[in-house]
């Protein structure tokens, strides 16, 4: 895949997607959104890529939407404006529902839509210099399309503050409120991510996809007979899969499952 605003780096089973508009702090425009969506759709068809890392070139992860684009959309017809916004919403959904685990590598600013990207990833690792914000209200807007993922990450109570104040959130505080999983010094950011990648590669690919689906299925649902039935069916189908049979047999026989390459550490 070749793109104008993205750079792809593949290292065996791991693909890093670099947002590559450093001169505008990797701000979104329609082309960036379309390229990201196309990339995510292609990854969902790939069995060769096991882990996806989303990163930004230059000083920032992503400063969110290109303001000139947002201004132009505000002057467009409502139907065109809605269709344009839906493309961003669909791109974020494609990221959130990737079959592969997705890691956000956040340094510098992750503002507005950039915070949305970080929230839509399964795992977020941040430099101590990273800063987050849902900055939309200061532009007379709301964090509409990113809200499902940010609220999922930090909860409605924290969103009640930061959606309304648009305050900058330090990496440490982002960790405290659940947005960031690990905070590390800038020079150790890639090492920290590599450790997460190695842990991910020890799991079965189909099992990880099923686990992502499980979280979406169970999260915020009442524990009732319907949910018990869903979770029982979920594990029953997995137990019959060839991947599960391979993994269980390997564990019982003190061997590696076939999906683990010999370079991975146990």
C-alpha positions in Angstrom: 0.0 0.0 0.0 1.3 3.5 -0.9 -0.1 6.7 0.5 0.6 10.4 0.4 0.1 11.2 4.1 1.0 7.9 5.7 4.3 6.0 5.9 4.1 2.2 6.5 7.0 0.3 8.1 6.7 -3.4 8.4 8.9 -5.5 10.7 7.8 -9.1 10.2 4.4 -9.4 11.8 4.2 -5.8 13.1 3.1 -2.8 11.0 3.8 0.7 12.1 1.5 3.4 10.5 3.2 6.8 10.6 1.0 9.9 10.2 3.2 12.0 8.0 2.1 15.6 8.0 4.7 16.9 10.5 4.4 20.5 9.2 0.8 20.7 10.5 1.4 18.4 13.5 -0.3 15.5 11.6 -3.7 17.2 11.5 -6.5 15.4 9.7 -8.0 16.4 6.4 -10.3 14.4 4.1 -7.3 12.7 2.4 -5.7 11.6 5.7 -9.1 10.2 6.9 -9.6 8.3 3.6 -6.0 6.9 3.6 -6.3 5.7 7.3 -9.7 4.1 6.6 -8.3 2.3 3.5 -5.3 1.2 5.4 -7.4 -0.2 8.3 -9.8 -2.0 5.9 -6.8 -3.6 4.1 -5.4 -4.7 7.5 -8.6 -6.5 8.4 -8.0 -8.7 5.3 -4.5 -9.5 6.3 -3.4 -12.6 8.2 0.3 -11.7 8.0 0.1 -8.6 10.2 -0.4 -9.5 13.9 0.1 -6.1 15.6 -0.5 -2.5 14.4 1.3 0.5 15.8 -0.1 4.0 15.1 2.5 6.8 15.4 3.2 10.4 14.3 6.1 12.0 12.5 7.6 15.2 13.8 6.8 16.9 17.1 3.2 15.6 17.6 1.2 12.4 17.5 -1.7 14.4 16.0 -3.2 17.8 16.7 -6.6 16.7 15.5 -8.6 18.2 12.6 -7.2 20.6 10.1 -9.0 23.8 11.0 -9.2 25.1 7.5 -11.1 21.9 6.5 -13.4 22.2 9.6 -14.1 25.8 8.6 -15.0 24.9 5.1 -17.3 22.1 6.2 -19.1 24.6 8.5 -19.9 26.6 5.4 -21.1 23.6 3.4 -24.6 22.3 3.0 -25.8 20.3 6.1 -26.1 17.1 4.1 -22.5 17.4 2.8 -21.3 18.4 6.3 -22.9 15.3 7.8 -21.5 13.0 5.1 -18.1 14.4 5.7 -18.3 14.0 9.5 -19.5 10.4 9.0 -16.3 9.6 7.1 -14.3 10.5 10.2 -16.6 8.5 12.4 -16.3 5.5 10.2 -12.5 5.7 10.1 -12.4 5.7 13.9 -14.7 2.7 14.0 -12.5 0.9 11.5 -9.5 1.5 13.8 -11.4 0.5 17.0 -12.7 -2.8 15.3 -9.4 -3.9 13.7 -9.0 -7.6 14.1 -5.3 -6.9 15.2 -4.3 -5.4 18.5 -3.6 -1.7 17.9 -1.1 0.3 19.9 -1.0 4.1 20.0 2.5 5.5 20.2 1.9 9.0 21.6 4.5 11.7 21.9 3.9 15.4 21.9 0.3 16.6 21.3 -2.7 14.3 20.9 -5.5 16.8 20.6 -9.1 16.5 19.5 -9.1 13.8 16.8 -5.6 12.9 17.9 -6.9 12.0 21.3 -9.7 10.1 19.5 -7.1 8.0 17.6 -5.3 7.2 20.8 -8.5 6.2 22.5 -9.7 4.1 19.6 -6.5 2.0 19.8 -6.6 -1.0 22.2 -3.4 0.1 24.0 -1.9 3.5 24.5 1.7 4.1 25.4 2.8 7.7 25.9 6.0 9.7 26.4 6.2 11.8 29.5 6.1 14.8 27.1 2.7 13.8 25.6 -0.3 16.0 26.2 -3.9 15.2 25.5 -7.1 17.3 25.2 -10.6 17.3 23.8 -10.1 20.9 22.7 -13.3 21.2 20.6 -15.3 23.5 22.9 -12.7 26.2 22.5 -13.5 26.3 18.8 -17.3 26.3 19.4 -17.5 22.6 18.7 -18.0 19.3 20.6 -15.9 16.1 20.5 -18.7 14.3 18.7 -17.2 11.6 16.6 -14.4 10.8 19.0 -16.7 10.6 22.0 -17.5 6.9 22.0 -13.8 6.0 22.3 -12.8 8.7 24.7 -15.7 8.0 27.0 -14.9 4.3 26.8 -11.3 5.1 27.8 -11.9 7.6 30.6 -15.5 7.2 31.6 -18.4 9.6 31.5 -17.4 11.3 34.8 -13.9 12.4 33.6 -15.4 13.3 30.2 -17.8 15.6 32.0 -14.8 17.7 33.0 -12.5 17.5 30.0 -15.1 17.7 27.3 -16.3 21.0 28.9 -13.0 22.6 29.9 -10.7 21.4 27.1 -7.9 21.5 29.6 -4.6 19.9 28.6 -4.1 16.5 30.2 -0.5 15.5 31.0 0.7 12.0 30.2 0.8 11.1 33.9 -2.8 12.3 34.5 -3.9 10.6 31.3 -2.5 7.4 32.9 -4.3 8.1 36.2 -7.7 8.5 34.4 -7.3 5.4 32.3 -6.5 6.8 28.9 -2.9 5.7 28.8 -1.6 2.3 29.8 2.1 3.1 30.3 4.1 6.4 30.5 7.8 6.3 29.8 10.6 8.7 29.1 10.9 9.7 25.4 14.1 7.7 24.8 12.4 4.5 26.2 9.1 4.9 24.3 9.9 2.4 21.5 11.5 -0.1 24.0 8.3 0.0 26.1 6.2 -0.6 23.0 8.4 -3.5 21.9 7.8 -5.2 25.2 4.1 -4.9 24.6 4.4 -6.2 21.1 6.4 -9.3 22.3 3.6 -10.0 24.8 1.0 -9.7 22.1 2.8 -12.1 19.8 2.6 -14.8 22.4 -1.2 -14.9 22.1 -3.3 -16.5 19.3 -4.4 -14.1 16.6 -8.0 -15.4 16.4 -8.2 -15.4 20.2 -7.1 -11.8 20.4 -9.7 -10.8 17.8 -12.3 -12.7 19.7 -11.2 -11.0 23.0 -11.6 -7.6 21.4 -15.1 -8.6 20.3 -15.8 -10.0 23.8 -15.0 -6.6 25.4 -17.4 -4.8 23.1 -20.1 -7.4 23.8 -19.8 -7.4 27.6 -18.8 -3.8 28.4 -21.6 -1.9 30.3 -24.0 -4.8 29.9 -26.1 -6.1 32.8 -25.1 -9.5 34.1 -28.2 -11.5 33.2 -29.1 -14.8 31.6 -28.8 -13.4 28.1 -25.2 -12.2 28.8 -24.3 -15.6 30.4 -25.6 -17.4 27.3 -23.5 -15.1 25.0 -20.3 -15.6 26.9 -20.9 -19.4 27.1 -21.4 -19.5 23.3 -18.4 -17.3 22.8 -16.0 -19.7 24.7 -17.6 -22.8 23.3 -17.0 -21.7 19.7 -13.4 -20.8 20.5 -12.7 -24.1 22.2 -13.6 -25.9 19.0 -11.2 -23.8 16.9 -8.0 -25.2 15.5 -6.1 -22.4 17.2 -7.4 -23.3 20.6 -6.7 -27.0 20.1 -3.1 -26.1 19.1 -2.6 -23.8 22.0 -4.0 -26.2 24.6 -2.0 -29.1 23.3 1.1 -27.0 23.2 0.7 -25.9 26.8 -0.1 -29.4 28.1 3.0 -30.8 26.2 5.2 -27.9 27.3 5.7 -26.8 23.7 5.3 -23.6 21.8 2.0 -23.1 19.9 2.5 -22.9 16.1 1.8 -19.1 16.0 4.8 -18.3 18.3 8.0 -17.8 16.4 11.2 -18.9 17.9 12.4 -15.4 18.4 9.6 -14.5 20.8 10.4 -14.9 24.5 8.1 -16.9 26.8 
